[in-house]
Amino acid sequence: MPIWLRSFTFSKINDFYVEENARVKKAQGNNSNTKSVTTDGKVTSPEFLKNVKPKPTYSTKASKK
């Protein structure tokens, strides 16, 4: 592979990851106002999960074969 093609490919890959990192940081920055760890070290659940009661989608009994 020629050096110019190797440099071009590396710069395109690097640009993609830099832009992706910027988008991730921007998305995480919007949610940084909420704290999930209190001052005494306990972890709190997000607001949208407080009233959800999970229902298992599996059987807890063994089959009788």
Biopython code that builds the backbone (N, CA, C, O; Angstrom):
import numpy as np
from Bio.PDB.StructureBuilder import StructureBuilder

atoms = [
    (1, "MET", "N", (0.855, -1.169, 0.000)),
    (1, "MET", "CA", (0.000, 0.000, 0.000)),
    (1, "MET", "C", (0.901, 1.233, 0.000)),
    (1, "MET", "O", (1.812, 1.333, 0.822)),
    (2, "PRO", "N", (0.660, 2.151, -0.894)),
    (2, "PRO", "CA", (1.486, 3.365, -0.940)),
    (2, "PRO", "C", (1.302, 4.208, 0.329)),
    (2, "PRO", "O", (0.255, 4.173, 0.977)),
    (3, "ILE", "N", (2.330, 4.947, 0.653)),
    (3, "ILE", "CA", (2.301, 5.760, 1.870)),
    (3, "ILE", "C", (1.196, 6.807, 1.809)),
    (3, "ILE", "O", (0.529, 7.054, 2.814)),
    (4, "TRP", "N", (0.990, 7.427, 0.647)),
    (4, "TRP", "CA", (-0.056, 8.444, 0.540)),
    (4, "TRP", "C", (-1.444, 7.843, 0.780)),
    (4, "TRP", "O", (-2.296, 8.495, 1.384)),
    (5, "LEU", "N", (-1.684, 6.615, 0.319)),
    (5, "LEU", "CA", (-2.964, 5.956, 0.532)),
    (5, "LEU", "C", (-3.124, 5.539, 1.987)),
    (5, "LEU", "O", (-4.217, 5.623, 2.548)),
    (6, "ARG", "N", (-2.034, 5.090, 2.594)),
    (6, "ARG", "CA", (-2.057, 4.723, 4.006)),
    (6, "ARG", "C", (-2.360, 5.944, 4.869)),
    (6, "ARG", "O", (-3.151, 5.855, 5.808)),
    (7, "SER", "N", (-1.743, 7.078, 4.563)),
    (7, "SER", "CA", (-1.993, 8.312, 5.318)),
    (7, "SER", "C", (-3.428, 8.784, 5.132)),
    (7, "SER", "O", (-4.074, 9.202, 6.094)),
    (8, "PHE", "N", (-3.928, 8.722, 3.913)),
    (8, "PHE", "CA", (-5.292, 9.141, 3.628)),
    (8, "PHE", "C", (-6.297, 8.262, 4.389)),
    (8, "PHE", "O", (-7.234, 8.777, 4.999)),
    (9, "THR", "N", (-6.102, 6.952, 4.352)),
    (9, "THR", "CA", (-6.999, 6.027, 5.033)),
    (9, "THR", "C", (-6.971, 6.262, 6.532)),
    (9, "THR", "O", (-8.020, 6.282, 7.175)),
    (10, "PHE", "N", (-5.786, 6.440, 7.094)),
    (10, "PHE", "CA", (-5.676, 6.694, 8.525)),
    (10, "PHE", "C", (-6.376, 7.987, 8.908)),
    (10, "PHE", "O", (-7.054, 8.036, 9.934)),
    (11, "SER", "N", (-6.227, 9.033, 8.107)),
    (11, "SER", "CA", (-6.861, 10.311, 8.445)),
    (11, "SER", "C", (-8.379, 10.208, 8.373)),
    (11, "SER", "O", (-9.068, 10.810, 9.196)),
    (12, "LYS", "N", (-8.922, 9.458, 7.410)),
    (12, "LYS", "CA", (-10.375, 9.282, 7.325)),
    (12, "LYS", "C", (-10.904, 8.488, 8.526)),
    (12, "LYS", "O", (-11.934, 8.836, 9.103)),
    (13, "ILE", "N", (-10.196, 7.429, 8.892)),
    (13, "ILE", "CA", (-10.606, 6.635, 10.052)),
    (13, "ILE", "C", (-10.518, 7.480, 11.319)),
    (13, "ILE", "O", (-11.419, 7.438, 12.158)),
    (14, "ASN", "N", (-9.448, 8.237, 11.460)),
    (14, "ASN", "CA", (-9.267, 9.091, 12.626)),
    (14, "ASN", "C", (-10.364, 10.153, 12.698)),
    (14, "ASN", "O", (-10.901, 10.409, 13.775)),
    (15, "ASP", "N", (-10.701, 10.772, 11.568)),
    (15, "ASP", "CA", (-11.775, 11.776, 11.541)),
    (15, "ASP", "C", (-13.101, 11.169, 11.990)),
    (15, "ASP", "O", (-13.851, 11.792, 12.741)),
    (16, "PHE", "N", (-13.386, 9.963, 11.533)),
    (16, "PHE", "CA", (-14.631, 9.302, 11.912)),
    (16, "PHE", "C", (-14.698, 9.110, 13.423)),
    (16, "PHE", "O", (-15.719, 9.417, 14.039)),
    (17, "TYR", "N", (-13.619, 8.604, 14.030)),
    (17, "TYR", "CA", (-13.634, 8.355, 15.466)),
    (17, "TYR", "C", (-13.640, 9.644, 16.279)),
    (17, "TYR", "O", (-14.223, 9.678, 17.362)),
    (18, "VAL", "N", (-13.016, 10.688, 15.793)),
    (18, "VAL", "CA", (-13.049, 11.976, 16.488)),
    (18, "VAL", "C", (-14.468, 12.535, 16.486)),
    (18, "VAL", "O", (-14.942, 13.024, 17.512)),
    (19, "GLU", "N", (-15.149, 12.469, 15.344)),
    (19, "GLU", "CA", (-16.530, 12.947, 15.260)),
    (19, "GLU", "C", (-17.461, 12.099, 16.127)),
    (19, "GLU", "O", (-18.356, 12.632, 16.783)),
    (20, "GLU", "N", (-17.251, 10.782, 16.130)),
    (20, "GLU", "CA", (-18.073, 9.904, 16.948)),
    (20, "GLU", "C", (-17.878, 10.206, 18.430)),
    (20, "GLU", "O", (-18.844, 10.218, 19.193)),
    (21, "ASN", "N", (-16.650, 10.446, 18.836)),
    (21, "ASN", "CA", (-16.353, 10.781, 20.222)),
    (21, "ASN", "C", (-17.007, 12.098, 20.613)),
    (21, "ASN", "O", (-17.515, 12.232, 21.726)),
    (22, "ALA", "N", (-16.999, 13.069, 19.710)),
    (22, "ALA", "CA", (-17.634, 14.353, 19.997)),
    (22, "ALA", "C", (-19.143, 14.178, 20.161)),
    (22, "ALA", "O", (-19.743, 14.788, 21.046)),
    (23, "ARG", "N", (-19.766, 13.343, 19.307)),
    (23, "ARG", "CA", (-21.209, 13.107, 19.424)),
    (23, "ARG", "C", (-21.546, 12.396, 20.725)),
    (23, "ARG", "O", (-22.562, 12.700, 21.349)),
    (24, "VAL", "N", (-20.712, 11.459, 21.141)),
    (24, "VAL", "CA", (-20.964, 10.738, 22.389)),
    (24, "VAL", "C", (-20.837, 11.684, 23.580)),
    (24, "VAL", "O", (-21.672, 11.656, 24.484)),
    (25, "LYS", "N", (-19.815, 12.509, 23.587)),
    (25, "LYS", "CA", (-19.639, 13.463, 24.685)),
    (25, "LYS", "C", (-20.784, 14.457, 24.736)),
    (25, "LYS", "O", (-21.224, 14.836, 25.822)),
    (26, "LYS", "N", (-21.275, 14.885, 23.584)),
    (26, "LYS", "CA", (-22.397, 15.820, 23.549)),
    (26, "LYS", "C", (-23.649, 15.160, 24.106)),
    (26, "LYS", "O", (-24.398, 15.785, 24.857)),
    (27, "ALA", "N", (-23.882, 13.904, 23.747)),
    (27, "ALA", "CA", (-25.046, 13.176, 24.242)),
    (27, "ALA", "C", (-24.943, 12.927, 25.742)),
    (27, "ALA", "O", (-25.948, 13.005, 26.449)),
    (28, "GLN", "N", (-23.758, 12.632, 26.232)),
    (28, "GLN", "CA", (-23.576, 12.403, 27.661)),
    (28, "GLN", "C", (-23.646, 13.710, 28.435)),
    (28, "GLN", "O", (-24.034, 13.716, 29.603)),
    (29, "GLY", "N", (-23.282, 14.796, 27.813)),
    (29, "GLY", "CA", (-23.319, 16.091, 28.474)),
    (29, "GLY", "C", (-24.729, 16.533, 28.812)),
    (29, "GLY", "O", (-24.939, 17.242, 29.796)),
    (30, "ASN", "N", (-25.702, 16.120, 28.003)),
    (30, "ASN", "CA", (-27.086, 16.484, 28.266)),
    (30, "ASN", "C", (-27.639, 15.786, 29.493)),
    (30, "ASN", "O", (-28.530, 16.321, 30.152)),
    (31, "ASN", "N", (-27.140, 14.621, 29.812)),
    (31, "ASN", "CA", (-27.629, 13.855, 30.951)),
    (31, "ASN", "C", (-26.770, 14.019, 32.193)),
    (31, "ASN", "O", (-27.006, 13.333, 33.187)),
    (32, "SER", "N", (-25.795, 14.893, 32.171)),
    (32, "SER", "CA", (-24.879, 15.014, 33.301)),
    (32, "SER", "C", (-25.490, 15.767, 34.477)),
    (32, "SER", "O", (-24.876, 15.829, 35.542)),
    (33, "ASN", "N", (-26.691, 16.346, 34.315)),
    (33, "ASN", "CA", (-27.319, 17.085, 35.406)),
    (33, "ASN", "C", (-27.846, 16.165, 36.493)),
    (33, "ASN", "O", (-27.960, 16.582, 37.646)),
    (34, "THR", "N", (-28.165, 14.943, 36.162)),
    (34, "THR", "CA", (-28.687, 14.004, 37.142)),
    (34, "THR", "C", (-27.541, 13.216, 37.753)),
    (34, "THR", "O", (-26.621, 12.787, 37.055)),
    (35, "LYS", "N", (-27.608, 13.033, 39.057)),
    (35, "LYS", "CA", (-26.567, 12.282, 39.739)),
    (35, "LYS", "C", (-27.117, 10.930, 40.127)),
    (35, "LYS", "O", (-28.228, 10.841, 40.651)),
    (36, "SER", "N", (-26.365, 9.880, 39.882)),
    (36, "SER", "CA", (-26.823, 8.542, 40.220)),
    (36, "SER", "C", (-26.209, 8.044, 41.523)),
    (36, "SER", "O", (-26.609, 6.994, 42.025)),
    (37, "VAL", "N", (-25.249, 8.773, 42.080)),
    (37, "VAL", "CA", (-24.634, 8.384, 43.340)),
    (37, "VAL", "C", (-24.829, 9.526, 44.335)),
    (37, "VAL", "O", (-24.468, 10.670, 44.059)),
    (38, "THR", "N", (-25.402, 9.203, 45.488)),
    (38, "THR", "CA", (-25.633, 10.226, 46.502)),
    (38, "THR", "C", (-24.350, 10.462, 47.301)),
    (38, "THR", "O", (-23.342, 9.788, 47.091)),
    (39, "THR", "N", (-24.404, 11.417, 48.207)),
    (39, "THR", "CA", (-23.206, 11.755, 48.988)),
    (39, "THR", "C", (-22.808, 10.640, 49.944)),
    (39, "THR", "O", (-21.638, 10.529, 50.311)),
    (40, "ASP", "N", (-23.784, 9.799, 50.360)),
    (40, "ASP", "CA", (-23.432, 8.698, 51.254)),
    (40, "ASP", "C", (-23.033, 7.436, 50.512)),
    (40, "ASP", "O", (-22.792, 6.407, 51.143)),
    (41, "GLY", "N", (-22.954, 7.486, 49.171)),
    (41, "GLY", "CA", (-22.450, 6.370, 48.386)),
    (41, "GLY", "C", (-23.506, 5.438, 47.836)),
    (41, "GLY", "O", (-23.164, 4.435, 47.210)),
    (42, "LYS", "N", (-24.790, 5.735, 48.050)),
    (42, "LYS", "CA", (-25.842, 4.866, 47.536)),
    (42, "LYS", "C", (-26.176, 5.254, 46.098)),
    (42, "LYS", "O", (-26.146, 6.430, 45.737)),
    (43, "VAL", "N", (-26.491, 4.257, 45.293)),
    (43, "VAL", "CA", (-26.820, 4.481, 43.892)),
    (43, "VAL", "C", (-28.327, 4.618, 43.761)),
    (43, "VAL", "O", (-29.078, 3.786, 44.272)),
    (44, "THR", "N", (-28.774, 5.670, 43.075)),
    (44, "THR", "CA", (-30.197, 5.874, 42.852)),
    (44, "THR", "C", (-30.555, 5.511, 41.419)),
    (44, "THR", "O", (-29.727, 5.626, 40.514)),
    (45, "SER", "N", (-31.786, 5.075, 41.220)),
    (45, "SER", "CA", (-32.232, 4.710, 39.874)),
    (45, "SER", "C", (-32.749, 5.957, 39.157)),
    (45, "SER", "O", (-33.185, 6.908, 39.804)),
    (46, "PRO", "N", (-32.704, 5.955, 37.841)),
    (46, "PRO", "CA", (-33.229, 7.090, 37.091)),
    (46, "PRO", "C", (-34.736, 7.222, 37.282)),
    (46, "PRO", "O", (-35.398, 6.265, 37.683)),
    (47, "GLU", "N", (-35.277, 8.400, 36.996)),
    (47, "GLU", "CA", (-36.689, 8.682, 37.209)),
    (47, "GLU", "C", (-37.590, 7.756, 36.411)),
    (47, "GLU", "O", (-38.629, 7.335, 36.919)),
    (48, "PHE", "N", (-37.229, 7.425, 35.183)),
    (48, "PHE", "CA", (-38.109, 6.619, 34.352)),
    (48, "PHE", "C", (-38.168, 5.169, 34.793)),
    (48, "PHE", "O", (-39.036, 4.429, 34.329)),
    (49, "LEU", "N", (-37.276, 4.735, 35.675)),
    (49, "LEU", "CA", (-37.279, 3.361, 36.153)),
    (49, "LEU", "C", (-37.903, 3.201, 37.535)),
    (49, "LEU", "O", (-38.012, 2.077, 38.026)),
    (50, "LYS", "N", (-38.307, 4.274, 38.164)),
    (50, "LYS", "CA", (-38.783, 4.182, 39.537)),
    (50, "LYS", "C", (-40.103, 3.434, 39.658)),
    (50, "LYS", "O", (-40.305, 2.735, 40.652)),
    (51, "ASN", "N", (-41.011, 3.548, 38.691)),
    (51, "ASN", "CA", (-42.319, 2.909, 38.788)),
    (51, "ASN", "C", (-42.436, 1.650, 37.943)),
    (51, "ASN", "O", (-43.539, 1.126, 37.790)),
    (52, "VAL", "N", (-41.353, 1.153, 37.395)),
    (52, "VAL", "CA", (-41.382, -0.030, 36.548)),
    (52, "VAL", "C", (-41.160, -1.269, 37.399)),
    (52, "VAL", "O", (-40.208, -1.345, 38.176)),
    (53, "LYS", "N", (-42.058, -2.243, 37.239)),
    (53, "LYS", "CA", (-41.891, -3.515, 37.932)),
    (53, "LYS", "C", (-41.585, -4.561, 36.876)),
    (53, "LYS", "O", (-42.459, -4.904, 36.081)),
    (54, "PRO", "N", (-40.357, -5.076, 36.852)),
    (54, "PRO", "CA", (-39.991, -6.028, 35.801)),
    (54, "PRO", "C", (-40.733, -7.352, 35.958)),
    (54, "PRO", "O", (-40.881, -7.869, 37.065)),
    (55, "LYS", "N", (-41.194, -7.886, 34.842)),
    (55, "LYS", "CA", (-41.845, -9.186, 34.828)),
    (55, "LYS", "C", (-40.904, -10.162, 34.143)),
    (55, "LYS", "O", (-40.455, -9.913, 33.024)),
    (56, "PRO", "N", (-40.601, -11.273, 34.808)),
    (56, "PRO", "CA", (-39.676, -12.227, 34.185)),
    (56, "PRO", "C", (-40.314, -12.877, 32.958)),
    (56, "PRO", "O", (-41.516, -13.139, 32.922)),
    (57, "THR", "N", (-39.483, -13.123, 31.968)),
    (57, "THR", "CA", (-39.962, -13.766, 30.748)),
    (57, "THR", "C", (-39.453, -15.202, 30.670)),
    (57, "THR", "O", (-39.310, -15.764, 29.585)),
    (58, "TYR", "N", (-39.185, -15.778, 31.820)),
    (58, "TYR", "CA", (-38.656, -17.126, 31.859)),
    (58, "TYR", "C", (-39.354, -17.915, 32.965)),
    (58, "TYR", "O", (-39.980, -17.332, 33.850)),
    (59, "SER", "N", (-39.246, -19.208, 32.913)),
    (59, "SER", "CA", (-39.828, -20.088, 33.916)),
    (59, "SER", "C", (-38.763, -20.419, 34.958)),
    (59, "SER", "O", (-37.613, -20.698, 34.618)),
    (60, "THR", "N", (-39.160, -20.385, 36.228)),
    (60, "THR", "CA", (-38.194, -20.687, 37.282)),
    (60, "THR", "C", (-38.240, -22.128, 37.724)),
    (60, "THR", "O", (-37.446, -22.534, 38.572)),
    (61, "LYS", "N", (-39.173, -22.937, 37.158)),
    (61, "LYS", "CA", (-39.263, -24.337, 37.522)),
    (61, "LYS", "C", (-38.587, -25.192, 36.470)),
    (61, "LYS", "O", (-38.606, -24.868, 35.282)),
    (62, "ALA", "N", (-37.995, -26.278, 36.912)),
    (62, "ALA", "CA", (-37.343, -27.202, 36.003)),
    (62, "ALA", "C", (-38.394, -28.047, 35.293)),
    (62, "ALA", "O", (-39.456, -28.324, 35.851)),
    (63, "SER", "N", (-38.101, -28.445, 34.090)),
    (63, "SER", "CA", (-39.029, -29.287, 33.354)),
    (63, "SER", "C", (-39.066, -30.684, 33.959)),
    (63, "SER", "O", (-38.093, -31.130, 34.566)),
    (64, "LYS", "N", (-40.198, -31.375, 33.791)),
    (64, "LYS", "CA", (-40.375, -32.708, 34.383)),
    (64, "LYS", "C", (-40.236, -33.775, 33.315)),
    (64, "LYS", "O", (-41.215, -34.445, 32.986)),
    (65, "LYS", "N", (-39.069, -33.945, 32.779)),
    (65, "LYS", "CA", (-38.811, -34.973, 31.779)),
    (65, "LYS", "C", (-38.050, -36.122, 32.353)),
    (65, "LYS", "O", (-37.748, -37.080, 31.641)),
]
sb = StructureBuilder()
sb.init_structure("model")
sb.init_model(0)
sb.init_chain("A")
sb.init_seg("    ")
for serial, (resi, resn, name, xyz) in enumerate(atoms, 1):
    if name == "N":
        sb.init_residue(resn, " ", resi, " ")
    sb.init_atom(name, np.array(xyz, "f"), 0.0, 1.0, " ", f" {name:<3s}", serial, name[0])
structure = sb.get_structure()
